[in-house]
């Protein structure tokens, strides 16, 4: 399982039009609805925006991970948007956010969400892969980068053996 398993080419926007957090979240919310990942765009957008304003999800790696947990979402999914210019993100707007991963989470899910978030955290530390996302020519190249981030669905075999003792 990889990060690509939580998205699809229709959920990737290589050139976000928005210039700040609210417009980027709106644009990504709309593609999540168009791809039938969220049932109603407005409640999802408002929940994601409210969550983002309570505590900004921007990271030093130039990424942001806004998310919302709402009823009607059937499975964890994310839309990815890339901006050519730095997006104004949050009140402090310290980091230069250019990659936005908007995550839709079912109201009752925690396992898949945590799996995805750990994979995104790992991606943010892989400078080479982050750079490939910035330089990818199109949606399909961006998907290829996401396929390179494998998710840890269970403990490594040697950890399982130690736990069994």
N, C-alpha and C positions, 0 to 999 in steps of 0.2 A: 504494500500500500504506500502511495506517495501523496504529496500535496495535490497533485493533479487530479486525484480521485475525488476531491471535494469541489471541483469547479469544472468548467467546460469552455471551449473557445467562445461561445456566445456570452460568457460572463467576464470576458477580458476586454478592457478598453485601453488600447495602446496609447491613446492621446486624449486624456481628460480635457474637457473644455473649461471646467470650473477653475477658479483661482484661489478658493479657500475651502475649509472643511465642509461647510454646509452644502455648497454646490457639488463638491465631489461625492459626498454621501448621497445626495439626491440622485445624481447621475447613475451611481452604482446601484442604488435601490431600484431604480427603474429597470435596469437590465435583469436584476434578480426577479422582478415580477414578470418581465417579458419571457423569461426562461422558466416560469412556473416554480420558482424556488421560494417565493413569498406570496401569500394569497392576496394581500392588499398593500399597495405601496405606501400609502399615507401613514397608517399606524406603525409600519416597520420603520419608515424614514424618521418619524417623530421619536420613536423609541431609541433608535441608533444615535440621533442627534442629541437627545436628552442625556443619554449615557456618556456620550463624548464630552459634553459640557460639564458633567459632574467630575470627570477625571479623564484628562486627555490620554489617548493611547499612542501618541507619537513616541518614536524611539530614536536614539542617536544614529541608527543606521539609515535614517532618511525614510523610514516606513511608519505607517500608522495602521492600527488594527481596530477600527471602530466595529462595534457589534451590537446586536440586539437579540434578545430572547423573547419570542412572541408566539402566541397560540396560532395554529394553522401551518406553521413551518413543519414539513414532514421529515427533513433530514438536514444535517449540518452542511452548509455550502458557503462558498465565498465568491465574491466578485472582486476582480483585481483591476485597478486603474493606475495608469502611469501618466505623470505630468511632465511635460518638457521643462516647465519652470517650477520653481519652488512654490509650494502651496502654503498659504497662511493657515496655520494649524493651532488651534487652541489659544488660550489667553496669553501664554508666554511666548508662543511662536518662536522658540529658540532653534529648533532643528529644521533642517531643510527637507520637508516631506515631499517626496516625489512618487512613492509607491504607496497605494492605499488598498488594503485588503478589508473589504466590508463583509463581515461574517454574519450569516443568518443562522440562528440556533433555535431548535424546537424548545418549547416551554419546559419539557420534562427531561431534556438530554443533558448529561454532563460528561459522559465517557468520550463520545466522539469529539465533542467540543475541546476537551482537554488534550486529546490526541492531536487535533489540528493545531491548537495553540502552541503545543510543544514543538511541532514541526516548523511553524512559522518563526518561533524563537530561534530554532537552530538555523533556519535560512538567514535570519538577520545577522548571524555571526559568520556566515560564509561570504566574505567579501567578493570572492570570484563569482559566485552565483548571483549575488546582488548586482554586480556590474553587468553580468550577462542579461539580467532583466532590464537594466537601463539601456543596453545597446541592441536588444533584440529588434529585428526588423518588423516583426508582425506578431499577431496573436499566437500563431503556431509555434514560433520560436520561444515565446514566453511560456507556452505549455510545456515545451521540451525542458526548459529550466526547472519548472515545477516537478516534472517527473524525476528529476535527479535528487530530490529531497525525500528520502525514504522515512516513513514514520515508524516509530518503535511501538509495535502493537503488543509486545510482551518482553519479558526480561531475556537477556542473552542466554544461550544454553548453559554456559558455565555458572551463571548466577542461579539458574534453576537447580543445577546440581548441588550447589552450596546450600540453597534453601531446603533441599530435600534431606540433608544430613541431620 
